């Protein structure tokens, strides 16, 4: 389902032009006619982003991220297992070589190692890269760009979770990944599913401000349609779409966790309990069917798309 978001005229700058969806902290969110997806203008430079992500992103922007990831690791492993299950069902047994782009604290790679995969990661944050190495993974502390490409091998799978929203040129990033995939290799991309129908209801009927707009860290704002189109433009064939649990349901039911960390953790715990109960009771397939259904409705807090390199 698609909805008609209210817009406020046209904005054009630095070769980007589109309808204005929001303005925050001096940045315009536009639905860019040339790029095919929503993003902020002006777009931060590579130099500005390197300063943020290589030096202080986790310590200043996500000080509790590593701690909470560890606390939630049982739940995260159910998320990771679902993705590895898909890779293993699509690929022959000898194809178990994966690169995680934006590998963060390294727990996704650790889960792969536990399942018998050869794992490598690339992560710009020094703090996160060092944590990943402490778990035994090979990590490149860098950005995936044309300068760094020669460092890498060819891979059967490339995974990038919550990365493309931070990148000035996500199309170039996807092309770089394409170059590193073996023929028939699989890509898995997860991004926030922004400007979705549930957010529309919260904004139009309940008066919520667009809490998901977070410049300059979040540059791009994808939904299922725009991410699908971008992947296909680069040359990937789409294999499957899924969505994570639509956390906006809590907001619609009166649990306003925006700006309330303790309530946010409580809602997240309820979501974890729901998902882990399905998995532990042997209903993983039902969980996956529901997540595919969310994607068909364009809802769910994150959009997850699997594609294959031709």
C-alpha positions as CSV (number, residue, x, y, z in Angstrom):
1,X,0.0,0.0,0.0
2,X,1.2,3.5,-0.9
3,X,0.0,6.7,0.6
4,X,0.1,10.3,-0.6
5,X,2.3,12.2,1.8
6,X,1.9,15.9,2.1
7,X,4.7,17.8,0.4
8,X,5.7,21.5,0.5
9,X,6.9,22.5,-2.9
10,X,10.0,21.7,-4.9
11,X,13.6,22.1,-3.8
12,X,16.6,22.0,-6.1
13,X,20.3,22.1,-5.1
14,X,23.6,20.6,-6.3
15,X,21.9,18.7,-9.2
16,X,19.2,17.2,-7.0
17,X,15.6,18.2,-7.4
18,X,12.4,16.9,-5.9
19,X,9.3,17.4,-3.8
20,X,10.0,18.5,-0.2
21,X,8.9,16.1,2.4
22,X,10.5,17.6,5.5
23,X,13.0,20.3,6.6
24,X,15.2,19.7,9.7
25,X,18.3,21.3,11.0
26,X,18.9,23.1,7.7
27,X,18.5,20.0,5.6
28,X,15.7,19.4,3.1
29,X,14.3,15.8,2.6
30,X,13.4,15.6,-1.0
31,X,12.1,12.7,-3.2
32,X,14.9,13.1,-5.7
33,X,13.9,12.9,-9.4
34,X,17.3,11.9,-10.5
35,X,18.3,9.5,-7.7
36,X,14.9,7.7,-7.4
37,X,14.7,7.8,-3.6
38,X,14.4,10.3,-0.8
39,X,17.5,11.9,0.6
40,X,18.6,15.1,2.3
41,X,20.2,18.1,0.6
42,X,22.8,19.2,1.0
43,X,24.5,15.8,1.1
44,X,27.4,15.7,3.6
45,X,30.8,15.2,2.0
46,X,32.9,12.0,2.4
47,X,35.4,14.0,4.5
48,X,32.7,15.0,7.0
49,X,31.4,11.4,7.2
50,X,34.9,10.0,7.7
51,X,35.4,12.3,10.6
52,X,32.2,11.1,12.2
53,X,32.3,7.3,11.6
54,X,36.1,6.6,11.9
55,X,36.5,8.5,15.2
56,X,33.5,9.0,17.4
57,X,30.3,7.5,16.0
58,X,29.7,4.8,18.6
59,X,31.1,6.8,21.5
60,X,29.0,9.9,20.9
61,X,26.0,8.8,18.8
62,X,25.4,5.3,20.1
63,X,27.1,5.0,23.5
64,X,24.9,2.0,24.6
65,X,24.9,0.2,21.2
66,X,27.6,-2.4,22.0
67,X,26.3,-3.1,25.5
68,X,22.7,-3.5,24.3
69,X,23.7,-5.6,21.4
70,X,25.3,-8.0,23.8
71,X,22.2,-8.0,26.0
72,X,20.0,-8.8,23.1
73,X,22.3,-11.3,21.5
74,X,19.9,-14.3,21.8
75,X,17.3,-12.4,19.9
76,X,19.8,-11.0,17.4
77,X,21.0,-14.6,16.7
78,X,17.4,-15.5,15.6
79,X,17.5,-12.6,13.2
80,X,20.9,-13.6,11.9
81,X,20.0,-17.3,11.7
82,X,17.0,-16.4,9.5
83,X,19.4,-14.7,7.0
84,X,22.0,-17.4,7.0
85,X,19.2,-20.0,6.5
86,X,18.2,-18.2,3.4
87,X,21.8,-18.0,2.1
88,X,22.4,-21.7,2.8
89,X,19.1,-22.7,1.1
90,X,20.0,-20.7,-2.1
91,X,23.7,-21.6,-2.4
92,X,25.5,-25.0,-2.6
93,X,27.4,-26.2,0.4
94,X,30.8,-25.1,-0.9
95,X,29.7,-21.5,-1.2
96,X,30.1,-20.2,2.3
97,X,32.2,-17.0,1.9
98,X,30.6,-13.7,3.2
99,X,31.5,-10.0,3.5
100,X,29.6,-7.9,6.0
101,X,29.7,-4.2,5.0
102,X,29.3,-2.0,8.0
103,X,30.0,-5.0,10.3
104,X,29.5,-3.0,13.5
105,X,30.3,-5.0,16.7
106,X,30.8,-8.2,14.7
107,X,28.1,-10.4,16.1
108,X,26.6,-11.2,12.6
109,X,30.0,-12.4,11.5
110,X,30.5,-14.4,14.7
111,X,27.2,-16.2,14.1
112,X,28.4,-17.0,10.6
113,X,31.7,-18.5,12.0
114,X,29.6,-20.6,14.4
115,X,27.7,-22.0,11.3
116,X,30.9,-22.8,9.4
117,X,31.2,-19.7,7.2
118,X,34.4,-17.9,6.2
119,X,33.7,-14.4,7.3
120,X,35.2,-10.9,6.6
121,X,33.9,-7.4,7.5
122,X,34.5,-3.8,6.6
123,X,33.7,-1.2,9.3
124,X,34.8,2.5,9.4
125,X,34.5,2.8,13.2
126,X,37.7,2.0,15.0
127,X,35.8,1.1,18.2
128,X,33.5,-1.3,16.5
129,X,36.2,-2.8,14.2
130,X,38.4,-3.6,17.3
131,X,35.4,-5.2,19.0
132,X,34.8,-7.4,15.9
133,X,38.5,-8.4,15.8
134,X,38.2,-9.4,19.5
135,X,35.6,-11.9,18.4
136,X,38.0,-13.5,15.9
137,X,36.9,-11.9,12.6
138,X,39.0,-10.4,9.9
139,X,38.0,-6.7,9.7
140,X,39.1,-3.9,7.4
141,X,38.7,-0.5,9.0
142,X,37.7,1.5,6.0
143,X,34.8,2.6,3.7
144,X,33.9,0.4,0.8
145,X,34.8,2.6,-2.2
146,X,36.9,2.4,-5.3
147,X,40.0,3.0,-3.4
148,X,39.5,0.1,-1.0
149,X,38.1,-2.4,-3.5
150,X,41.5,-3.9,-4.4
151,X,41.9,-5.1,-0.8
152,X,39.0,-7.6,-1.2
153,X,38.4,-11.1,-2.6
154,X,35.3,-12.3,-4.3
155,X,32.4,-13.4,-2.1
156,X,29.4,-15.7,-2.3
157,X,27.3,-13.3,-0.1
158,X,27.5,-9.6,0.8
159,X,25.4,-8.4,3.7
160,X,24.8,-4.7,4.6
161,X,22.5,-4.0,7.5
162,X,21.5,-0.4,8.2
163,X,24.3,1.0,6.0
164,X,22.8,2.6,2.8
165,X,20.9,5.3,4.7
166,X,24.3,6.7,5.9
167,X,26.1,6.7,2.5
168,X,26.3,9.8,0.2
169,X,26.0,7.7,-3.0
170,X,24.2,4.4,-2.3
171,X,24.1,3.5,-6.0
172,X,27.9,3.6,-6.1
173,X,28.1,1.4,-3.0
174,X,25.8,-1.2,-4.5
175,X,27.9,-1.2,-7.7
176,X,31.0,-1.8,-5.6
177,X,29.3,-4.7,-3.9
178,X,28.3,-6.1,-7.3
179,X,32.0,-6.1,-8.4
180,X,32.9,-8.2,-5.3
181,X,30.2,-10.8,-5.7
182,X,30.9,-14.0,-7.5
183,X,28.4,-14.9,-10.4
184,X,25.2,-16.0,-8.7
185,X,26.2,-14.4,-5.4
186,X,23.6,-13.0,-3.1
187,X,23.2,-9.6,-1.6
188,X,21.2,-8.9,1.5
189,X,20.3,-5.2,2.2
190,X,18.5,-4.0,5.3
191,X,17.5,-0.3,5.7
192,X,15.0,1.6,7.8
193,X,11.6,1.6,6.0
194,X,10.9,5.3,6.2
195,X,7.8,7.3,5.1
196,X,5.8,4.1,5.4
197,X,2.0,4.0,5.8
198,X,2.0,3.5,9.6
199,X,4.2,6.6,10.0
200,X,1.8,8.4,7.7
201,X,-1.1,7.6,10.0
202,X,0.9,8.7,13.1
203,X,1.8,12.0,11.4
204,X,-1.5,12.9,9.8
205,X,-3.9,11.6,12.4
206,X,-1.9,11.7,15.6
207,X,0.3,14.8,15.1
208,X,3.7,13.0,15.4
209,X,6.8,14.8,14.2
210,X,8.9,12.8,11.7
211,X,11.2,11.2,14.4
212,X,12.8,9.1,11.7
213,X,14.4,12.1,10.0
214,X,17.9,12.3,11.5
215,X,20.3,14.4,9.4
216,X,23.2,14.4,8.8
217,X,23.7,10.8,10.0
218,X,20.7,9.5,8.0
219,X,21.1,10.8,4.5
220,X,18.8,8.5,2.6
221,X,15.2,7.5,3.3
222,X,14.2,4.3,1.5
223,X,11.0,2.3,1.2
224,X,10.5,-1.1,-0.5
225,X,9.7,0.4,-3.8
226,X,12.7,2.8,-4.0
227,X,15.2,0.2,-2.7
228,X,13.9,-2.4,-5.1
229,X,14.2,0.0,-8.0
230,X,17.8,0.9,-7.0
231,X,18.9,-2.7,-6.7
232,X,17.4,-3.5,-10.1
233,X,19.0,-0.4,-11.7
234,X,22.4,-1.7,-10.5
235,X,21.7,-5.1,-12.0
236,X,20.5,-7.3,-9.2
237,X,17.5,-9.7,-9.6
238,X,15.3,-9.6,-6.5
239,X,14.9,-12.9,-4.7
240,X,12.8,-12.1,-1.6
241,X,11.5,-9.2,0.5
242,X,10.9,-9.1,4.2
243,X,10.2,-6.5,6.9
244,X,11.0,-6.5,10.5
245,X,8.2,-6.1,13.1
246,X,6.3,-2.8,12.6
247,X,7.3,-1.0,15.8
248,X,5.0,1.9,14.9
249,X,2.1,-0.4,16.1
250,X,3.1,0.4,19.7
251,X,2.8,4.1,19.0
252,X,-0.6,3.6,17.3
253,X,-1.7,1.7,20.5
254,X,-0.7,4.5,22.8
255,X,2.9,3.5,23.9
256,X,4.7,6.6,22.8
257,X,8.4,5.5,23.1
258,X,9.7,8.4,21.1
259,X,12.3,10.2,23.3
260,X,11.5,7.7,26.2
261,X,14.3,5.3,26.3
262,X,12.9,3.1,29.1
263,X,9.6,2.7,27.4
264,X,11.4,2.1,24.1
265,X,13.3,-0.8,25.7
266,X,10.1,-2.2,27.2
267,X,8.4,-2.2,23.7
268,X,11.5,-3.8,22.2
269,X,11.4,-6.5,24.9
270,X,7.8,-7.3,24.1
271,X,8.7,-7.5,20.4
272,X,11.6,-9.8,21.2
273,X,9.4,-12.0,23.3
274,X,6.8,-12.3,20.5
275,X,9.4,-13.3,17.9
276,X,11.4,-15.7,20.1
277,X,8.3,-17.5,21.2
278,X,7.4,-18.2,17.6
279,X,10.9,-19.5,16.9
280,X,11.1,-21.6,20.0
281,X,7.7,-23.2,19.4
282,X,8.8,-24.3,15.9
283,X,6.9,-21.6,14.1
284,X,9.9,-19.9,12.3
285,X,8.2,-20.4,9.0
286,X,5.1,-18.5,10.2
287,X,7.3,-15.7,11.4
288,X,8.9,-15.5,8.0
289,X,5.5,-15.5,6.2
290,X,4.3,-12.7,8.4
291,X,7.4,-10.6,7.7
292,X,7.0,-11.2,4.0
293,X,3.3,-10.1,4.3
294,X,4.5,-6.9,6.1
295,X,6.7,-6.1,3.1
296,X,3.8,-6.6,0.7
297,X,2.0,-3.9,2.7
298,X,5.1,-1.6,2.7
299,X,5.1,-1.7,6.5
300,X,7.7,-2.9,9.0
301,X,10.4,-0.9,10.7
302,X,13.2,-2.1,8.4
303,X,13.0,-3.2,4.8
304,X,15.1,-6.3,4.0
305,X,15.7,-7.3,0.4
306,X,17.7,-10.3,-1.0
307,X,19.0,-10.1,-4.5
308,X,21.3,-12.1,-6.8
309,X,24.2,-11.1,-8.9
310,X,23.5,-12.1,-12.5
